[in-house]
């Protein structure tokens, strides 16, 4: 094997260190690599197990977000070169703040929404998915609007789970598009509306996977629906995101700051 095995070692979920590793490795597009995430490595025994797996793997690269210095020391003592988020960043931040970092495993220091907020937001997204319960749209932080299969539902759920945002989504059906304007129940909430769109070719491919060889999946139908929806968005000056080449994470990040 000529590629690298990129290990992401974390004492929590591994989401943070995995994001860092992906961003860094994307700067080296000629390298072949596979990503291996080892979450909840929160004891010396678990670190030693991780070390054994890493040492048994050819050409490993290790990114770590272990917060406990004792656990980080196990990696160093094993002779594994580790790109440690806290060893590299925390001292510089501490110098700027004039303080010494205090290790706090598995925490985000109050910067993320709490569990109850996120669960409430997830339940809200599910209850207002695909146009359900429109009488509750006034409770939404954002309302995602677009034709079928542009990514409204996964984006709404990601906004809820990651950021604790109450996101509803409303699909523009062919009947809606034939009316010549957004439904009145949406225009009542214009400041919170965000349009999602994508290329007709990408939309046709997504619909083809769900309903093969249907009129719904035809390129002509996709072009027709997208064109009508985008005219509505322009008419009302809605912020619009083209999701063609975006991941759910990227779409959500743009929406959060839109």
BELRA-V729711 format. One record per residue. N is the residue number from 1. PSI is psi in whole degrees, 0 to 359 (999 if undefined). D_LAST is the distance of its C-alpha to the last C-alpha in whole Angstrom. Layout:
n	psi	d_last
N	PSI	D_LAST
N	PSI	D_LAST
//
This chain:
n	psi	d_last
1	127	44
2	346	42
3	177	39
4	147	37
5	115	37
6	109	34
7	135	34
8	106	31
9	128	33
10	150	31
11	5	33
12	222	30
13	335	28
14	359	27
15	316	24
16	308	23
17	327	26
18	319	25
19	318	22
20	313	24
21	317	27
22	317	25
23	318	23
24	312	26
25	336	28
26	342	26
27	355	27
28	68	30
29	342	30
30	348	34
31	138	35
32	131	35
33	153	34
34	143	34
35	129	31
36	115	33
37	129	31
38	92	34
39	166	32
40	37	34
41	83	36
42	22	37
43	162	41
44	319	43
45	319	45
46	325	41
47	319	41
48	322	44
49	319	44
50	319	41
51	316	43
52	317	45
53	319	43
54	315	41
55	336	45
56	358	46
57	128	43
58	140	44
59	59	42
60	146	39
61	132	36
62	122	35
63	138	32
64	142	32
65	31	30
66	128	33
67	336	33
68	119	37
69	328	39
70	320	42
71	321	40
72	325	39
73	327	42
74	320	43
75	314	41
76	317	43
77	338	46
78	359	46
79	19	46
80	122	42
81	120	40
82	135	37
83	96	33
84	123	32
85	316	29
86	321	31
87	325	34
88	325	32
89	317	29
90	317	30
91	321	33
92	320	31
93	318	29
94	320	32
95	320	33
96	326	30
97	345	30
98	28	34
99	162	34
100	131	35
101	140	33
102	114	34
103	136	34
104	88	32
105	133	32
106	16	30
107	159	28
108	18	24
109	39	25
110	7	23
111	343	20
112	154	19
113	149	19
114	170	23
115	313	24
116	321	25
117	316	21
118	319	20
119	319	23
120	319	22
121	321	19
122	314	20
123	322	23
124	313	20
125	320	19
126	321	22
127	337	24
128	27	21
129	139	21
130	36	22
131	5	22
132	150	24
133	55	25
134	342	23
135	348	24
136	9	22
137	333	18
138	350	18
139	357	18
140	144	15
141	319	12
142	150	10
143	115	12
144	130	12
145	139	14
146	173	16
147	172	20
148	134	22
149	25	21
150	1	18
151	20	17
152	310	16
153	307	18
154	327	18
155	317	14
156	318	14
157	323	17
158	318	16
159	322	13
160	310	16
161	322	18
162	320	16
163	355	14
164	24	16
165	138	13
166	100	15
167	124	13
168	162	16
169	143	16
170	122	18
171	133	20
172	109	21
173	165	25
174	323	27
175	318	28
176	317	25
177	332	25
178	345	28
179	343	28
180	358	26
181	169	23
182	148	20
183	147	22
184	327	23
185	341	22
186	319	18
187	342	18
188	349	19
189	37	16
190	319	14
191	337	11
192	0	10
193	139	10
194	125	9
195	139	11
196	137	12
197	176	15
198	176	18
199	149	21
200	324	24
201	318	26
202	318	24
203	317	23
204	320	27
205	318	28
206	318	26
207	326	28
208	322	31
209	331	31
210	315	30
211	83	33
212	137	35
213	29	36
214	162	35
215	322	34
216	324	30
217	357	30
218	148	32
219	321	30
220	316	31
221	320	29
222	317	26
223	319	26
224	312	27
225	316	24
226	319	21
227	316	22
228	316	23
229	317	19
230	329	18
231	319	20
232	315	18
233	315	15
234	319	16
235	323	18
236	4	16
237	34	13
238	143	10
239	134	7
240	138	9
241	128	10
242	113	13
243	8	14
244	313	18
245	27	18
246	145	16
247	166	17
248	321	15
249	318	14
250	318	12
251	313	10
252	319	10
253	318	9
254	317	6
255	322	5
256	329	6
257	10	4
258	999	0
//
